[in-house]
Amino acid sequence: MKAWNDKVRALLVLSVIPVKYANQIHQDCIYRYFMEIIRVLIVEDITDYRQALTLLFNNTRGFSCICDYDSAEGCLQAGAYPDADVAVIDIQLPGMSGIELVKQLQPQKPGLLCVMCTAYEEDEKIFSALEAGAHGYILKSDSPAKILEAVVELYNGGSPMSSQVARKVVQSFKRTPSISSSVLTLREAEVLDLLSKGMLYKEIALRLSISVETVRRHCFNMYQKLHVNNRTEAVNRFLKR
């Protein structure tokens, strides 16, 4: 319980830090994007952590927690999620799991960006969440600043993952070389590898010293070869074992 209390205190401290200290908590990368408020939905059954996340988003410039629920069923019954941009969802919930919730939310509102925020980092849960349609996967052990950055990255087209999770994704690439060797070119496999780490097109372009348009062309070719429609489906197809 002490660990949870420490986490909550850290979140509450961050939530009340004045804007003038924003650089100290790495929020400069967040503020530059804000033309609108990012509307966040939270589904978390641990009351202290849910309330702390709510305070974090409501007291940080550019965010607003529009609703929070302690169960997947409560979220679905309330029906407030159409107004949300990003859903931060725990996996282990009473009743329906967070992964099943993502499966049900995606067809109802395809534009809703779902990120798992959980204590679990097992391979099975990671890939099950991605296959269900989750756009990102972060851990509760991540710092409050990292959680904010992950939501902004997701909102701006990225697929945020905690470093521990990204490492498991990369390891899975090494275990499944058949697709890249028989279908994708070396460069396409490199782009897909970077996409799986949550990098944006412009970041991939800088890393590989190519243009953003070239990255887009590689992605288009990948989608056709893998018979998918977007980056999430491409990563899921590539990692499926």
C-alpha positions in Angstrom: 0.0 0.0 0.0 2.9 2.3 0.7 4.0 2.1 -3.0 0.5 3.2 -4.0 0.6 6.1 -1.6 4.0 7.2 -2.8 2.7 7.1 -6.4 -0.4 9.1 -5.5 1.7 11.7 -3.7 4.0 12.0 -6.7 1.0 12.6 -9.0 -0.5 15.2 -6.6 2.7 17.1 -6.3 3.0 17.3 -10.1 -0.6 18.4 -10.5 0.0 21.6 -8.6 3.4 22.6 -9.9 3.1 26.1 -11.3 3.4 26.6 -15.1 6.7 28.5 -14.7 8.3 25.3 -13.5 7.1 23.4 -16.5 10.5 22.8 -18.0 11.6 21.0 -14.9 9.0 18.3 -15.5 9.5 18.1 -19.2 6.1 19.7 -20.2 7.6 22.0 -22.7 7.1 19.2 -25.3 3.5 19.1 -24.3 2.5 22.8 -24.4 3.7 23.5 -27.9 0.9 21.3 -29.3 -2.0 22.7 -27.5 -4.5 24.3 -29.9 -7.3 22.5 -28.0 -7.7 20.7 -24.7 -7.1 16.9 -24.7 -10.2 15.4 -23.2 -9.3 12.3 -21.2 -11.5 9.4 -20.1 -10.1 7.2 -17.2 -11.2 3.7 -16.4 -9.4 2.5 -13.2 -10.7 0.5 -10.2 -8.2 1.6 -7.6 -9.8 4.7 -6.1 -6.7 6.5 -5.0 -4.9 6.1 -8.3 -8.0 7.0 -10.3 -8.5 10.2 -8.3 -4.8 11.0 -8.5 -4.9 10.7 -12.3 -8.0 12.8 -12.4 -6.3 15.6 -10.5 -3.2 15.3 -12.6 -5.1 15.9 -15.9 -7.4 18.5 -14.5 -4.6 20.5 -13.0 -2.2 20.3 -15.9 -2.5 22.9 -18.7 -4.0 21.4 -21.9 -5.8 18.5 -20.4 -9.2 17.8 -19.0 -10.5 14.6 -17.4 -14.1 14.6 -18.6 -15.2 11.4 -16.8 -13.7 8.5 -14.8 -15.1 5.1 -14.0 -14.1 2.2 -11.7 -15.3 -0.5 -14.1 -15.6 -1.3 -17.8 -19.3 -1.8 -17.4 -19.8 1.6 -15.8 -18.0 3.2 -18.7 -20.1 1.4 -21.3 -23.4 2.1 -19.5 -22.7 5.8 -19.0 -21.9 6.3 -22.7 -19.8 9.5 -22.1 -16.8 8.3 -24.0 -17.9 9.8 -27.4 -16.7 13.1 -26.0 -13.3 11.9 -25.1 -10.1 12.1 -27.2 -8.0 9.6 -25.2 -9.0 6.8 -22.9 -6.6 5.7 -20.2 -7.6 2.2 -19.2 -6.4 -0.3 -16.6 -6.3 -4.0 -17.6 -7.3 -5.7 -14.4 -10.8 -4.4 -13.7 -13.6 -6.0 -11.7 -15.8 -7.9 -14.2 -15.0 -7.1 -17.8 -11.2 -6.6 -18.4 -9.7 -3.4 -19.8 -8.7 -5.4 -22.9 -12.3 -6.5 -23.6 -13.4 -2.9 -23.0 -11.0 -1.7 -25.7 -12.5 -4.3 -28.1 -16.0 -2.9 -27.5 -15.1 0.8 -27.6 -13.2 0.6 -30.9 -16.2 -0.2 -33.2 -18.4 2.3 -31.3 -16.0 5.1 -31.6 -13.0 4.3 -33.9 -11.5 7.8 -33.3 -11.1 7.2 -29.6 -7.4 6.6 -28.7 -7.0 4.0 -26.1 -3.8 3.5 -24.0 -3.4 0.8 -21.4 -2.1 2.1 -18.0 -1.4 -1.0 -15.9 1.0 -2.7 -13.5 1.3 -5.7 -15.9 4.1 -6.1 -18.4 3.7 -9.7 -19.3 4.1 -10.5 -23.1 0.6 -12.0 -23.3 -1.2 -9.0 -21.9 0.9 -6.6 -24.0 0.1 -8.3 -27.3 -3.5 -9.1 -26.3 -4.0 -5.4 -25.7 -2.5 -4.3 -29.0 -4.4 -6.9 -30.9 -7.6 -5.7 -29.2 -7.0 -2.2 -30.7 -5.0 -0.4 -27.9 -2.8 2.4 -29.4 -0.3 2.4 -26.6 0.8 0.6 -23.4 2.3 2.4 -20.4 3.0 1.2 -16.8 1.7 2.6 -13.5 5.3 2.8 -12.4 6.0 5.5 -15.1 6.4 9.0 -13.7 3.5 11.5 -13.9 5.4 13.5 -16.5 5.8 10.3 -18.6 2.1 9.6 -18.4 1.3 13.2 -19.6 3.8 12.9 -22.4 2.4 9.5 -23.4 -1.1 11.0 -23.8 0.2 13.9 -25.8 2.2 11.6 -28.1 -0.9 9.4 -28.6 -3.0 12.5 -29.4 -0.5 13.6 -32.0 -0.3 10.3 -33.9 2.2 8.3 -31.9 1.9 4.9 -30.1 3.5 5.4 -26.7 5.0 2.5 -24.9 7.0 2.4 -21.6 10.6 1.4 -22.1 10.1 -2.0 -20.6 7.2 -2.7 -22.9 9.1 -1.4 -26.0 11.9 -3.8 -25.2 9.6 -6.7 -25.2 8.1 -5.6 -28.5 11.6 -5.4 -30.0 12.5 -8.8 -28.6 9.4 -10.2 -30.3 10.6 -8.9 -33.6 13.7 -11.0 -33.2 11.6 -14.1 -32.5 9.4 -13.5 -35.6 11.8 -12.7 -38.5 9.8 -14.5 -41.2 7.6 -11.5 -42.2 10.4 -9.0 -42.5 12.6 -11.4 -44.4 10.0 -12.8 -46.8 7.6 -9.9 -47.3 9.1 -6.6 -46.1 12.3 -4.9 -47.4 15.0 -4.1 -44.9 14.1 -0.5 -44.8 10.4 -1.2 -44.4 11.2 -3.5 -41.4 13.3 -0.7 -39.9 10.4 1.7 -40.2 8.0 -0.8 -38.7 10.4 -1.4 -35.8 10.5 2.3 -35.0 6.7 2.5 -35.4 6.4 -0.2 -32.7 8.4 2.0 -30.4 5.8 4.7 -30.7 7.9 7.1 -32.9 6.2 9.6 -35.1 6.8 9.9 -38.9 9.0 12.9 -38.5 11.1 11.2 -35.7 11.5 8.1 -37.9 12.6 10.4 -40.8 15.3 12.0 -38.6 16.5 8.6 -37.3 16.8 7.1 -40.7 17.9 10.3 -42.5 15.1 10.2 -45.0 12.2 12.5 -45.7 8.8 12.3 -44.0 7.2 11.6 -47.4 9.6 8.6 -47.8 8.4 7.3 -44.4 4.8 7.6 -45.5 5.6 5.7 -48.8 7.3 2.9 -46.8 4.2 2.7 -44.5 1.9 2.6 -47.5 3.9 -0.3 -49.0 4.0 -2.1 -45.7 0.2 -1.8 -45.2 -0.4 -3.3 -48.6 2.1 -6.2 -48.1 0.7 -7.0 -44.6 -2.9 -6.5 -45.7 -3.7 -3.9 -43.0 -5.1 -0.4 -42.9 -3.0 1.5 -40.3 0.0 1.4 -38.1 -1.6 -0.3 -35.2 -2.8 -3.2 -37.4 0.7 -3.4 -39.0 2.4 -3.7 -35.6 -0.1 -6.3 -34.4 0.2 -8.3 -37.7 4.0 -8.2 -37.4 4.1 -9.2 -33.7 1.4 -11.9 -33.9 2.9 -15.3 -33.0 
